[in-house]
Amino acid sequence: MPSLKDLRVRISSVQSTKKITSAMKMVAASKLRRAQDAAEAARPYAERMERMLGNLAGGSAARSGAPAMLAGTGKDDAHLVVVLTANRGLCGGFNSNIIRASRVLIRELLAKGKTVKILCVGRKGLESLRRDYKDLIVNSFTDFGRKVVVFREANTVASMVTEMFTGGQFDVATMVYARFKSAMTQVVTRQQIIPFPVPAAAASSDATTVYDYEPSDQEILGELLPRNLAIQTFRAMLENAASEQGAKMTAMDSATRNAGDMINALTMKYNRSRQAMITKELIEIISGAEAI
């Protein structure tokens, strides 16, 4: 049984931990508001960009001369998996859920005999995936999004992906990230970014309708597809940042509550032990007095 001093030290330690987790919860809550506003502000532009490109590409994907980022390479042999995680932990299952989904995708592709390459954006994804797939990681970015996510960082990632594609290093690229839904809910999402996925509705509608573009639709797509890749990457990084802060706030709130429960349990144990010692000393005093 621990002594009273050990219990006092442990109570003090848990109280210090509770103060830290409470402060981290407040910091995450303040960051969450800004990150959530940024993610929600980026959604309309990214969604309309996808919709517009889908309508434009519906009748162009099957034509000869369509941009490679739309038509693809004609093969499905090499895959690039872009994994977006956080640079830090203490955010519940945020990182582990993304990494788990990435591992499932990688195993599925390897089981089909595909060549897999991994691009990590975030320190936690790199640290976890290189344990099992070190030879598959082609590059990583571990300094992005430390304070806030900026478009320049997303454009850097998109430019690298574009260069790898034009260099013939992969045929299909998929991005794995967490889409922000609420502070308690983050949805792990797989999004194919290359070749651009043409919605079935857009493809069928363009089958009977012909439009003339000035300049040509191929020129427009050639200009907008790389820009859309940067926009979708930026949106995913913003969604990830909001999801991280939401998960961190929830995790720190849970840790603070658990610390409070532990303090109550330890205090009760301390009081009972102290009362038992006092009772024992009184019994010894009374017994000694009666013996005299």
Buried (B, 14 or more C-beta within 10 A) or exposed (E): EEEEEEBBEBBEEBBEBBEEBBEBBEBBBEBBEEBBEBBEEBBEEBEEBBEBBBBBBBBBBEEEEBBBBBBBBEEEEBBBBBBBBBBEBBBBBBBBBBBBBBBEBBEEBBEEEBBBBBBBBBBBBBBBBBEEBEEBBBBBBBEBBEEEBEBEBBBBBBBBBBEBBEEEBBBBBBBBBBBBEEBEEBEBBEBEBBBBBBBEEBBEBBEEEEEEEEEEBBEBBBEBBBEBBBBBBBBBBBBBBBBBBBBBBBBBBEBBEBBBEBBEEBBEBBEEBEEEEEEEEEEEEEEEEEEE
